[in-house]
Amino acid sequence: MYLAKAYYKKKDYSSCKKITVNLLVKHPEDLRLKFNLAYCLYSEANHIFELVSRTPKLTRTAIKNLN
């Protein structure tokens, strides 16, 4: 969980998601992990939407992850 937090602070959202999902597979009942994954996806989407120029593919990916 500390490694995922470090990746999050570095804004490496894909690594953070990967580690958090792996932890969720091992501990599916842990609400902290679910919250952290949702927060990571939300922050990634905000980062994408704040970009000056973004591709439609990035926008679709961010919206898909939020759903």
N, C-alpha and C positions, 0 to 999 in steps of 0.2 A: 504494500500500500504506500510505503514511503517512496518507492521508486516511481510509482504512478504520479504521486504528488510532485516529485522533482521534474518529471516530464511536463506536467501541467504548468508549472511555474516557468519552464523553458519555452512554453507554447508549442510543444511537440505533441499535438493532440492525438495523432494517430498512434503513437507509442503508448500514450496514457490510456487510450481506449483499449488497445490490445491487452495491456496488463490487467486493466480492470475487468475486462470480459473474462480473461483466464481465471481471475480470482472469483468471479461470479459463478463460474462453472464448478469450482471447488466448494464454494459457500453460497448457494443460491438464496438462503434465507437472510443474509446480511443486508439490512436496509441501508447501511452506510455506503456499501459498494454500489447499490442501485442509485442512491443519491449522487455519489461521485461521478458515475457514468453519465447520468442525466445532466449534471452540471458541466461536465467536460463537453458533451455534445452541444449544449446551449452556448458555451463560450466559443467553441469552434465556429458555430453558425454566426455568432456576433462578429467574430474576427473576419469571416468571409464577407459578411454584409457591409462591413466598414471599409473594405478594400476599394480603392478608387476605380480600378478596372478589374473586373472579374469575368470569367467565362460563364456562359449559361450552364455548362456542365457542373462547375463549382456551386452555382446557385441551386441547381436541382439536387445535388448531393447534400447540401446543407439542409434543404427543406425535407428531403427524404429521411435524414438522420433525426430530425426533430419530430417526425411523425412516429 
